[in-house]
Amino acid sequence: MDNALRELYQEVILDHSRHPRHYGAMEGASHKADGYNPLCGDRVTIYLKLGDDGRVADIAFEGKGCAISQASASMMTDLLKGRTREDAEKLMEGFLHLVKGEDAPGLSDDDRETLEVMGGISEFPMRVKCATLAWHTYKNAVEEGAT
């Protein structure tokens, strides 16, 4: 990855961590889950409202942690709002491949472009858990977090 691209990616991550999208507790959430990374202390709570059609009608998060964990949560909420559970699963699978430095063939070009910002994390294996915390917590909220 060239330096100009690396700097752009760092700017996007810093922007999302300093100005997170969809941040705050959600009243009337149908699903909720808490995530914690004991290795570094990152914490995240994911709030969801799932529509009758299986779409993520609304999503929000709260958390404390490093810039990567908070930026990843912010980006995830932007991407998942309005998506079906199946689309969200594809995005999560693609994201998990990208942060491990692997190819993610199932992603659309637009989703790949958005998520590639986090692809550089594969160079820092200890930070992969930071980047994936919100995504795993989202999955837990959908599967087990009905309120």
N, C-alpha and C positions, 0 to 999 in steps of 0.2 A: 504494500500500500504506500503510495507516495505521500510526502509530507503535507501537501495542500489538502488532499483528501482526508488525511488523519486529523488535521486541524479543523476541517469542516465537521467531521464526526464528533470531535470533542466539543465543539460549539453547540451542536444539537443536543448532546447529552447534558451539557451544563445548562442550556436553556430549559430543558424539561425538568431538571432537578431544582432549578431556582424558581421556575414558574410552572409548577405541575398543573396539568389539565385534569379536570374531574376530581379535584382533591377535596376531601371532607366527608364527614359521616353522611349517610343517606337515610332520610326518613322513609319508612315504609318499604325497606328492602325485603325482597322475597327470599334472598339468599345472602349469607355472610360467612366469611371464613377468615381466620387469623393465620398468618405465616410468620415464622421466626427462623433466622439463620444463627445458630449458636456459635458458629465459627467467627462471626464478625459483629453480631448484635443487631443486624438489620431486622426490622419488624414491618409488617404490612397487614392491613385489614382490607379485604375486598368486599364491597357491597354491590349487590345485583338486584335488578328487577327484570325477571324473565317474562316475556309476553306469552300469551296463550299460543302464539304461533311458533314458539321456541326461539325467538330472537332475543338478543340482549337489548331490552327496551331502555335500560339505563344502567350505568356502571360508575362507581366511584371508589376511591381508595383513601386511606389514611396510613401514614407510616413515618418511621424515622430510620435513617441509615445513610449509607454512602450515596454519592451522586449517581452511581450506576444503578443501584436498586430502586431509587426514587424515580430516575429518568425512565427506567424500564417499565415501572408501574404506570407512569404518565402516558408513555407511548402505547402501552397495551390498552389502556382505557380508551384512548383515541381510536385505536384500530378495531376494538371489539364492539363498540356501541353500534347497534343496528344489525349486527351479524347474527346468523343462525348459530346454533351450537356446533353444527357440523363445520361451518366456515371457521369458527373460533378454534376448533380442534386442529384444522389444517394449518391455521396461522401459528398455533402453539408448536406444532410439530416442526414446521419450517423454522421458526425462531430457535428452537432447541438445536436444530442442525447448524444453523448459522453461527450461534455463539460457541459452538464446538469446532468451528472451522470446516464444517462439512457442507456439501451441496444440499440445497433444499429445492428439489425439482417440482414440488407441488404448489409453489407460491406463484401468484400472478406477478407480473412485472412491477405493478404499483406497490404491492405489499412487499416484494423483495427490496425495492428501492428504499422504502421506509425502514424496514428491519435491518438492512445491511449496515446501518449506523452502529449497531451493536456487534457486528461481525468481528471487529477488531479485538473484542474481549477474548477471543480464542487464543490470543497471544499471552493472556494472563489467566491460566487455568483456575487459580484460586478465586477469581472474580466471577466465574461462570455462575456460581451459586447466587451471587448478588443479583445478577441479571435475570435469573430464572425464578427467583422467589415469588414475585407477583404472579407469574404465569401458573406456577404450581398451586398457588393459593386460589387463583381464579378457578382452576379445575376442581379443587376441594370444595369451593363454594357451590359450584354447579352440582357436584355429585353428592355432597353431604351437608351442605350449609343452609338448608331450608329453615327460615326463621318462623 
